[in-house]
């Protein structure tokens, strides 16, 4: 998809107008459901595929709204332009903006996992189809978006008041791609 600055500006204007929240609440009105800050993800031309995939693997996830190109646009009519969606209760926006920008590790989505089974399942799903495993619980999915798939207990172990225990956990973590709770606990306990 070839995107010019003017076309991009028009698409962003349409996208933000389509998802603009209602005017601010009166003092007695309930708070609006639209969050004040929403991560906005830029895809080349495959945002719809990515969103549908993400929504399929996280509970409490759904497409909230979408805007599609009409006739005469830079892509076939009906192609997704932008969308609002929810992953595990967190709202996101996405745009098919063309190949000008790519995801980098400078931003990642942090997933708090309660169990090793959850770590294993999400790791497998997010690296499937061309994703790349990384170090210390980080990975890139097939669209290049970085994720941290992290067990809940890691923060507690790294924050242990005993610096030797915390250091052993940090050392063990540095040698891992996908994090292994049992091995992290062994390092924490000095086994």
Residue pairs with C-beta under 8 A, 6 or more apart in sequence:
1 44
1 45
1 74
1 75
1 96
1 98
1 99
2 74
2 98
3 11
3 74
3 97
3 98
3 100
7 74
8 97
8 98
11 81
11 82
11 95
11 97
12 95
14 67
14 81
14 82
15 67
15 81
15 82
15 93
15 95
18 65
18 67
18 82
19 34
19 65
19 67
19 82
19 84
19 93
21 32
21 34
22 32
24 32
25 31
25 32
34 91
35 91
38 84
38 91
38 92
38 93
39 90
39 92
39 93
39 109
40 92
40 93
40 94
40 95
41 47
41 50
41 92
41 93
41 94
41 95
41 103
41 145
42 94
42 95
42 97
42 101
42 103
43 50
43 94
43 95
43 96
43 97
43 143
44 96
44 97
44 98
44 99
45 75
45 79
45 96
45 98
46 96
46 143
47 80
47 82
47 83
47 94
47 95
47 96
48 66
48 80
48 83
48 96
50 94
50 141
50 143
50 145
51 63
51 83
51 85
51 94
52 63
54 61
54 85
54 87
55 61
55 62
55 63
55 85
55 86
55 87
57 122
57 125
57 126
58 87
58 88
59 88
60 86
60 88
60 89
61 85
61 86
61 87
61 88
62 85
62 86
63 83
63 84
63 85
64 83
64 84
64 85
64 86
64 91
65 83
65 84
66 80
66 82
66 83
66 84
67 80
67 81
67 82
67 83
68 77
68 78
68 79
68 80
68 81
69 75
69 76
69 77
69 78
69 79
69 80
69 81
70 77
71 77
73 79
73 81
75 96
79 96
80 96
81 95
81 96
82 93
82 94
82 95
82 96
83 93
83 94
84 91
84 92
84 93
85 91
85 92
85 93
85 94
86 92
87 109
88 111
102 144
103 140
103 143
103 144
103 145
103 146
104 146
105 134
105 138
105 140
105 146
107 146
108 138
108 145
108 146
108 147
108 148
109 145
109 146
109 147
109 148
110 147
110 148
110 150
111 122
111 147
111 148
111 149
111 150
112 150
112 152
113 119
113 122
113 149
113 150
113 151
113 152
114 151
114 152
115 151
115 181
116 151
116 180
116 181
116 182
119 149
119 150
119 151
119 178
119 179
119 181
120 178
122 147
122 149
123 133
123 139
123 149
123 178
126 139
126 141
126 147
126 149
127 133
127 139
127 141
128 142
129 142
130 142
131 139
131 140
131 141
131 142
132 139
132 140
133 139
133 177
133 178
134 140
134 146
134 177
135 174
135 176
135 177
136 173
136 174
136 176
136 177
136 179
137 148
137 149
137 150
137 154
137 173
137 176
137 177
137 178
137 179
138 146
138 147
138 148
139 146
139 147
139 149
139 177
139 178
140 146
140 147
141 147
149 178
149 179
150 179
151 179
151 181
151 184
153 181
153 184
153 185
154 169
154 173
154 179
154 184
157 165
157 166
157 169
157 184
157 185
157 188
158 166
158 169
158 170
158 173
159 166
160 166
160 169
160 188
164 190
165 188
165 189
165 190
168 187
168 188
168 190
169 184
169 187
169 188
171 187
172 183
172 184
172 186
172 187
173 179
173 184
176 183
